[in-house]
Amino acid sequence: MKRGVVMRGLRFGLVVGGGCALGWGAVWTASVTVAAVLGQWHGVPLALVSEVILVGGSLFEGVVLGLLLGATLAVAPDWLTSRGLLRRLLAGLVAGTLFLGEVLVSMEGGILPVLSMILCIPVVGAVAAACSGDIAGRSRRHAWLWPGALLRAEVRALTWRGKVRAVVELLWN
């Protein structure tokens, strides 16, 4: 039952950290490009260092969030993980609390990134709560949390209509 919980938690954390890193990378790459086009080369190295700190810090924070969320759900007693509301509360609190690390990472970018990351804390908690059943291994609603080989075997067994329906459900959920 507990096999793979930490890895699914890590996969969740990488998606959260990767989303933040993608956002930071886009914003800071645009700022470096604007500085280079305007000829203000003295600010480019500092902006590149900030970009590396934000992107790397976001990915690291996502890994830590995912590992600790998965470990928490793995060591939680079965009576807690079998009850949906308690499991969701636990996952939401753990993920929301650990996402404060992203707020610390975003301090490199100024006050607006910090405020936007503070506003994202309940969102990450809600997403972790929604995915907690899959992370804990109690459901299979979110296919992206499960290993690819398992999913490929399930999809191969479907008819073409079932495959279309699976793709639509994957995109819809």
Secondary structure, 3 states (H helix, E strand, C coil): CCCCHHHHHHHHHHHHHHHHHHHHHHHHHHHHHHHHHCCCHHHHHHHHHHHHHHHHHHHHHHHHHHHHHHHHHHHCCHHHHCCHHHHHHHHHHHHHHHCHHHHHHHHHHCHHHHHHHHHHHHHHHHHHHHHHHHHHCCCCCCHHHCCHHHHHHHHHCCCHHHHHHHHHHHHHC
